[in-house]
């Protein structure tokens, strides 16, 4: 659905892309609300859990696509809930490294289970070739956009 009377294919694509991403986040957030952490919290926990290296607050903010003060406030809440710990970097005292606690890892396991079930329920009926093509297109667009930043 478009607000424009006769949208171009490009206008329709960008409108649908934005609306779909928003709907995806809202639907997943609704599934996770009983876990006691909102979208920014579970996304932060998921990034930390999946990271192959220790992440600084700055690196975490970059991965989340938010400014430093926003991630600090999020980490304050997650730390108060016992889900993350911040520790000074051994090589640079100005840098804080973020670690999941055991409670944070347990919460991630619950988030992952719900997210996997949601993803399966939405994508089950999509033919693998269409899913691969859509994924490739979105990855290509993201790369192009990031080059423009």
ABEGO torsion letter per residue (X at the ends): XBABABBBAAAAAAAAAAAAAAAAAAAAAAAAAAAGBBAAAAAAAAAAAABABBBBAAAAAAAAGBBAAAAAAAAAAAAAAGABBBBBBAABAABBBBBBBAAAAAAAAAAAAAAAAAAAAAAAABBAAAAAAAAAAAAAAAAAAAAAX
